[in-house]
């Protein structure tokens, strides 16, 4: 099981983050503690899917998910596999903004609950 991962695309304001959920619903109240980085390396696996390399935790943050906007509707969770704009309270926005600003081609960042 991959755990909760919210893939960050952009920051809309100091407390609103747009991104995509991975495979588990993320309920309001979830606390994100880490930013992980992956890179798509261009190779394909035996199923023909692109292979990504987990580069591990690159930063610590402290965000509590307080609201979810999904296609202009407010939900109590971010649905698995879907894009949403989330509102979070906490610290680490400057860190995420810097990571996004400096990211290279094929690099992606996700918010996670745990370091694992």
C-alpha positions, -999 to +999 in steps of 0.1 A: +000+000+000+014+034-011-001+055+017-016+089+013+001+110-014-011+143-028+009+153-060+015+190-059+011+209-092+009+246-081+002+269-052-028+293-058-023+313-026-005+308+006-029+282+018-044+267-014-026+239-033-037+223-065-027+188-072-038+152-078-046+125-053-030+091-056-048+059-047-064+065-013-091+091-003-076+119+018-100+131+045-102+166+058-081+167+090-052+148+075-018+161+085+009+161+059+045+161+073+068+155+044+074+163+007+087+134-014+103+138-048+101+114-078+115+115-113+102+098-144+132+082-161+117+075-195+120+037-192+090+014-193+082-016-172+069-050-183+033-035-185+045-006-207+041+020-180+066+047-174+090+039-145+095+065-118+124+067-093+116+075-057+141+101-046+128+102-010+119+129+014+133+163+004+115+185+030+095+185+061+062+205+063+033+207+087+000+211+069-035+201+082-060+196+054-090+219+062-110+220+030-113+203-004-127+219-036-135+194-062-151+207-094-164+237-075-180+215-048-168+213-012-161+177-001-149+161+031-121+143+013-100+143-018-113+114-039-087+089-050-072+094-084-087+129-088-075+165-090-086+190-064-077+223-048-070+218-011-068+244+017-043+237+044-031+254+075+004+252+088+040+259+077+061+250+048+046+270+019+079+287+011+096+253+009+070+239-015+071+271-036+109+269-039+108+232-048+082+239-075+102+269-088+134+249-090+121+215-103+135+200-134+118+183-162+101+150-152+104+157-114+073+156-093+066+163-056+040+149-033+028+156+002+027+126+025+018+118+060+048+097+068+084+094+057+081+058+046 
